[in-house]
Structure formats: structure tokens, C-alpha cells
Amino acid sequence: MSSSAEGATGAKGAAGKSGELHRSIGLTELVFIGLVFIGPAAAVGVFGTLDANSGGAVALVYVVATIVMSFTAVSYMRMSREIPRAGTVFAYASAGIGPRAGFSAGWMILLDYLFIPSVAYLFTGIALNSIFPSIPVWLFTGIAVILTTGLNLAGVKIASRVITLVVVIEVLVLGLVLVLGIIFLAANGPSRDWLSPLTGVGAFSITAVLAAVSVAVLSYLGFDSLATFAEEAKGGPKIVGRATLVCLILAGVFFVAQTWVGSLLSPVSPAELQANPELEGAAYYDAVDATLGTWVHWLLALAKAVGAAFSAMIGQAAGSRILMDMGRKGQVPKFLSQVSPRTGVPWKGILVAAVGNVIVAGWATTRADGLDQLTSIVNVGALSAFIFVQASVVGYFLVKRKGSETPSWFTHGAIPIIGAILLAIVLVSANPLALIIGAVWLAIGLVVYLVRNRRRV
């Protein structure tokens, strides 16, 4: 039986059977889940870094990044229709390339799903600590992990209701900041040229823009998490694919808008930020504080802190579903594939992911450069896995010819190949330390794969 047939069979199973998930999420809820993992205001945290690295062309950076990621979104959309399983890249690469590639892809995306929630939990702790400095970062971080893990264990339907509220609040706060920013600019004028977010400040450098894109791509990581809920979507794989594309486009619009306004409000030039990197992390908040007021700064920071915690929750849920699918195939311990008959979630996978989040985030709270170390690693796992997704489209539709669509050298060949090339360009621009850690992680995964398969033989 083909992988697509297996997925279809699983989709028809009655909810509540061992190893099966409940279909309880609609299109709107899927879009909200994707947006909360990405974070509508995700660009706020990296604004200073992008502004410095791109020479002020930060809005252009997000335009380019949106185009790059759209190729991946299209491939996710095509594969989610054919392989409606919760394992996403693991399932796609297994079906399109082979089991070894599937394991490698799943193992690399696990690096992403382990570190992204840890980064987000740490950000929550840091943000709340900046408002309540007497309470340590690690305590806020730990509380966030406990609360969101509890919501994940309660079931995706309950969690999705809270997620919807979080996204609405974050979008409203971001909208308020943008409206107040536009009013301020109309009354007082911009600190830079109106078109500088596209053209840069001073001499334009395409090399600088592309280097900044390698960082900006991090803002989009999370749209792919939607595919891990394929077995819980009411409308099936077509709804998941549609939600993925809608989510990416909305995120791109949010990012371009907030960075454009932020650039024009910023009293600090890109050159100053580059010369003083310690100012980069709070650059957006400082710009808002200096022009719109401290209360707006606090409101935005609080919304970001809460949004980050729930972003981490979605990452934790997505990671648990990848562990579940790999457990089904015997690639990781079988107990990770167990689904709670009461709540319909892979509860053991959620707990394992939560423990990993606590360990990684806890380690980071003990280091001054902990946040920087974590964010430098995220790129490698995600981008490597995305390249596997592009290769899966070619393998599934053109080489194995298993797809329900008529094979097309343009749709199933040129588009994913171009997407893979763009992703590779971004990947090689990553931090050298992150590339080394990614290589070590892959080597560990290959050892695990060989040991487990030898035991099965």
C-alpha cells in the first residue's frame, strides 16, 4: 500500500482509536495556529539585527524572504494533499525519497522544533523579567512551559480556543502600534526617507540584503507546523494546504508593515546599530518608546511575551506529532506514538518535548549569550528539512509518479528545485557554529537510525 493510501486509511479511522487523532480543527483555527507559532509581531524581535545587517532595507528583506518561503509553502501544500499524516517532513521524505531520507528529514526538523519552543519560552522569561525584574528569568520560563504543556495535554480543541484569543490580542496590539506610528509620522515626519525601508540608507548592497534574509527566514518558521495537524483537520489535506499558504502571506504582510513603520520611527541609524550591536535586540521597543510613549512600549512587550509562550506551545505540539509518526514507523521508541483516547493527543510525545524544552531553555537562562546561541541553531534544522521537502516533491511526482496530479516538469520539477536552491543559499549563510551543531545532530541521528534498524533485523 502506498503512503498516500495509508494516510487516507488512517484519516477514515474512528476518532479515539489507539494511534489516531481527533479531527476537530477548521480552516480558521489552522490559520490562527500557524500565526501564533510564527507570531504576527515576530519581526519586532529581530528588527534591529536586520536593520543593521541590511543597511536599512529591512522591509525589502521581508519581501525577499516571503518569496523564498513561498516556494516551500507551495511544496508543503502539494505534499500535504498526498500524504495527510502528522509527521510532515518525515512522512513526505519517506514517501518521496525513501525511509533513510525520511528519518534524516524528521530528525533535522526535530532540532528545529526542540529549539524554537525553547527560544520562545526564553523570550517570554526575558520579556516578563524586563517588566518585573525582581522575578528571575528561569521562573517565568518554567511557568510558561508548565501552563502551555497543560493546555497541549488538554487537547488541541481546547488549546485552539486559547490560541485564537492570543492571536487576536497580538494582532490588535500590533495594529494599534502601526496606527499610532502612522499618525505620528503624518504629524512629525519620518526619521529617514519614506522609501528607505526598500532602498536602504546610503549605498544599497544586495549582498547585505541577502545576508539579512538568512536571519529574517527565522521569523517565518512555524507555518510548516500546520502540516503536523493534517490528521486533525476537519477538511482534510486540502484545508491544511490552503491554510499554510494563507498563513505565510498574512505573516509577510505583517512583517513588511511593522518593519516599514519601525524603520521610519527609529531614531537610531543602521550604522549606529551595526557599531553598537547591544542596541539591536531592543531597537524596535526603543523606537516605539521614544516616539509613541512608554505605555505603548510596555503593551507591545507584554503582547510579545504572551504570544511567544503560545508560539512555543504550538512548536511543542508539532514536535510531539513528529515523534508520534516516527514512533509509528519504529524510527524512535514506539511508546511515543501512543495517543490519549480521552483527549486525542500524543501525550507521551508532548511530555518528552516539554522535558527537552525545559532542559534547553534552562541551560540558556544560565548564559549571557543563551538566546543568541539558540537562535543561531534554529536555521540549520528547519532549512535542511525544507530542502528535503522540495526534493520529496520531485521524487514523489516525477520519479516515483505516485501523485494524484498529472506529473509536470514545471510544477513538480522547476518550482521545488528553485525553492531548494534558494534555501541552500540561505543555509550556507548561517552561523558556522550552527552548521557544526547541525552536522553533529545529524550524525547522532544516523547512529540512532543504524542502531534501531540493526535491532529490528
N, C-alpha and C positions, 0 to 999 in steps of 0.2 A: 504493500500500500504506500502511495506517495505521501510526502509530508503534508501537502495541502489536503489530501483526503483525511489524514489523521486529524488535522486541525478541525476539519468540518465535522468529523465524527465526534470529537470532544466537545465541539460547540453545541451539539444537539443533546448532549447528555443532560440528565436532570440535575438541577442545582442541588448541591448538598452532597453528592456522591464524593467518595474519597478521591482527592486529587483534582477535583473540578471546582471552578469558581462560579459565583453567582452573577448572572447578567443583570446589573442594576444601574448602569451609568448611561446617560444620554449624551447627545452631541454637545449641548451647552455645558454640562458638567465636565466633559472631557476637555473642552477648551479652557475652562476655569482651572482644571488640574494642571494642564500644561503651562498656563500663565503663572500660576502660583509657584511652580517649580522654577521656571525661568525668572519670574519676578518682574512685574511691569516697570519697576524702577531699578532694575539690575544695573543699568548704565551709570547710576549715581555713584556707586562704589568704586568704579574704575575710571571715572571721568578724568580725574587729574592725571593718571598714568597715560591715558590715550591722548589727552590734550598736549602733554609734554612730548610724547613719542611721535605724534603726527604733525607737530608744528602748528597746532590749532585747527587742523582739518578734521575734527572729531566726528562731525555729522557725516562727512564723506566716508569715514572709516566704517560707520554702521551701515551705510548704503552698500558698500562693497561686501561687508560681512553678511548682510542679508542675502545678497546674490549668491555668495559661496554656499551658505547653508541651505538655500532653496533647492539646490541640486540634491542635497542629502535628504531633504524633506520629501521630494518627489520620489526618490528611491524607497524611502520608508513607506510612502503611500502605496506604491506598487507591490512591495513585498507583504505589507500587512493585509492586502486583499487576498493574496495567495496563501499565506501562512498565518492564519489567525490564532497564533499561540502567544502565550505571555512571555516567552523567552526572548523575543525580539531578535537582536543581532545573533544570538546563539542559534535560534531556530532558523533565521534567514541564511546564515553562512553554512549551516549544516545541510540545508536543502539545496542551496545554490552552488556550493563548492564541495563540501564533504564534512564528515564528522570532526576531523582534526582542525580544520579551519573554523568550524562551529565552536569547538571548545576554545580555541585561541581568541576568537572574537568575543565570546561570552566572558572569558577570563579578563580580557583587557577592559571591557565595559564595566566589570565589577570594580576595577580600580577607580573608575570614574564615579560609580555610584557609592563607593565607600568614602571617597574623599570629598565629593561635592556636599553631601549632607554634613560632614564634619566641618567643612569650611563655613557652611551656612549656620550651623549651631554655634560655632566660634564667633561668627559675626554678630549673632544675637547677643551673646555674652558680652562682647566688646561694646556694642551699641548701648545696651542697658547699663553697663558699668560706667559709661561716659555720662549718663544721666544720674545714676546712683552710685557714685564712686566708692562708698563705704562697703558695698557688697562685691565680693570678688568675681572675676570673670568666670571661673570654673563653676561657681554655684549657679549662676544664671544659665550657663551652658548645660549643666546637669539637669536642671529643672525643665529646660526646653526639651531635652531628649526624653525624659520620663513622660511629660504631658503628651507629646506628639506620638510617641510609641504606643501609649494607651489608646489614642484615637485610631491608630492603624489597626490595633488588635480588636477594636470595637467593630470594625467592618468598614468597607470602602464607602458604603452609602452614607453612614453617619459622618465619616470623615469628610466626604464631599460637600456636605451641608456647611460645615465649618469653613472649608476651603473657599466656597463661594463667597461667604461673608468677608473673609480675609482679602480676597482679590478685589471685591467691591470697595472696601475701605482703602486699600493701597492705590487703586485707580483714582478714587475720589481725592485722596491727598495729593497724588501726583498731578491731577487735573487742577487742583487749587493752586499748587506751586506754579504750574505753567501759566494759568490765567493771571495770577498776581505778577508773574515775571513779565508777561506781555504788556500788562498795564504799566508797570514800572518803566519798561523800555520805551513805550509810546510817550511817556511823560518826560523821561530823563535822557533818552537816547542810549545806544549800546556803548560798551567799553571798547568794542572792536568793530570792524567793518561788518555790516549786515550779512555779507556773503562769506565772511572769513571761515565759518564752520565747514564750508565746502572747499574753499580755495586755500585756507591756511593763513597764517600770519607771517609775512615776509616771503622768502623764497619757498616755492612749492616743491616737495620731494615725494615722488611716487614710492620710492624705497621706504621712506619713513611711514607713509600711509600703510603699505603692506605689512610692515613690522608691527604697526599698531593693530592691524586686523587680526594678527595671531593672538593678541590679547583679547580683542573685542569678541572673538568667537566664543569665549567663555561665557559671555552674557546670554547666549542662546542655548547653552547646554541645558536640557530639560524637556525640549519639545519632543525628543525621542522617547521620553518616558511614557508618552501616550500609548505607544505600541505595546508596552508591557501590560496594558489593561484591555487587550484585544478580546480576551475571553470573558470580560465583564461588561462589554459594551452592548447595549440593547440592540443597536442597529447593525452589529457585526463589523467586519473589517472595513467596509466602505465608509462607515461613520468615523472610524479611527483615522483613516487616511485623510478624510476631509478635515477633521479636527486638527490634525497635525499641520496641514498647510495654513489653515486659518490662524492657528496659534503663532506660527512663525511670522506671518505677515503682520499681525497685530503687534507682536513684540518689536519688529523692525520699525513700525510707525512710532511706537512709544519711545524707542531708543533715539531715533533721529530727532524727534520733537524735544525731548528733555535735554539732549546734549546741545542742540542748537540754542535753546534758551539759556542753558547754563554757560555756554561759551560767551554769549553776549553780555551776561551778567557778571562774569568773572573779573574781579579787579586785578588778578594776577595773570601775567602773560605766560605763554607756553615756555618761553626761555627761562623765566624765573622758576617755574615748576621743575624744569629739567635740571637747573642748577641747585635746587633745594628739594630733593625727592621726598623728604619727610613731610612736605606740604601736600603731596599728591593725594593721599588717602582721604583727606577731609576737604579737598578743593571744592567740591560741589556744595557741601554744607557751609563752608566759609563764604562762598559766593552768595548763597541764599541768606545767610545771617547778615552779611554786610549790606544787602540791598532790600530784602523783604522783611527782615526782622528775626529776632531770636526765637519767637514763638513758632514761626514757620519752620525754622531750622529744627526745633525740637519735635514738632509734629511729623516732619519728614523722617527724622531719625527713628522715632518710635514706630512709625508705619513700616520702615525698612526692617527694624528688628523683629517685629511680629511676622512680617512677610518672609523673612529669612528662615525663621523657625519652621514655618509650614512648607517652605520650599524644601527644607531638609526632610520633612515628613514624607513628601512625595518621593524624594530620592530614596529614602529608606524603603518605602513600599515597592518602588520599582526594582530595587536591588533584591528584595525578598522574592519577587516573582521570577527574576532571572535564576536565582538559586533554586527555586521550585522547579523550573523547567529543566535545568541541568540535572537536578536530582531525579527527575522522571527518567532521564536517559542514562542514569548511573554515572554521570561525569563528576558529581560530588556526592557526599553521603545521602542515601535515599530518604532519611528522615526529613530532610529539608523540603521534600515535595509534599509533605502532609498538609492538608487544608482543613481548617476547623469546620465541622459540619454545622455549627451554630452561626458563626459569623461569615463563613465563606472566604476566609483569608488564609494565606500560608503562614500561620502564626509562629512556627519554629524558625522559618526564614527571617521573619520580622525581628525576632529576638536576637538571632545571630547578627543581623545587620545593625541592630541597636548597640550590641556589645562592641562591634567594630567601630561604630560612630563615637562611643564614649572613650575608647582607648585612643583613637587618633586625635579627637578634639581635645581630650585631656592632656595628651602629650604636647599639643600645640600651645595650650594655655601656659605651659611651663617655660616657653621660649619667647624671647622678644620678637623673633622673626618667624614665629609659628605660622601665622596667616600667610605670609609670603611663601614659605616652604610648601604649604598645602596647595595653594593656587597654582604654583609652578608645575605641579604634578598632574593636575586635572586634565589639562590639554591633551597629554600623551594618550591616556586611556581612551578618552572619547574619540579623538581624531583617528586613532588606529582602528577602533571599532567601526567608525563611519566608513573608512576605506573598505573594510570587509563587506559592509552593506552594499556599496557601489559594485564591488566585484560579484556579490551574490546575484544582483540583477542580471548581469551579463551571463553568469553561469546558469542561472535558473531558466531564463527565457531563450537565450541564444545557443548555449552549449547543450544543456540537457533538454531544452524545449518542453518543459513541463507546464509552462504558464497557460492560463485560460485565455490570454490575449494572443493575437497573431504576432509572432516574432517580428520585430522591427529593428534594423540596424541603427536607426536614429534614436528611437525611444528607449530601446533596451541596450544599445551599444554606445552611441556617441554621448548621450546625456550622462550616464553613470561614469563613463571614462573621463569626461571633462570634470565631473564632480570629484572623482578620485584624484586627478592631477591637482586641482585647486586645494584639496585637503592636504595632499602631500607637501605642497609649497608652504602651507601654514604650519604643518607638523615640523618640518625641518627648521623652522624659525623659532621653535620652542626653546626654552631654557635648557642648556646642555645637561644640567643636573637632573632635570625632569626626564630627559631622554634616557639617561643612565638608569634611573629608578624604574622607568617603564620597561627597559630591557631586562632588568633583574626580575621584575614582576612576571614578565613573560616567561623567563627561564624557569622560575619557580612553578608556574602553571604547567609548563611542558613536563617537568618532573612529576607533578601530581597526575597528569594525564597518563604518562607511561606507567607509573606505579599502579594506578587503579585499573588500567586495561590489562596489565600483566596478571593481576589478581583474578580478574574475570576470566582470563584464559586458563 
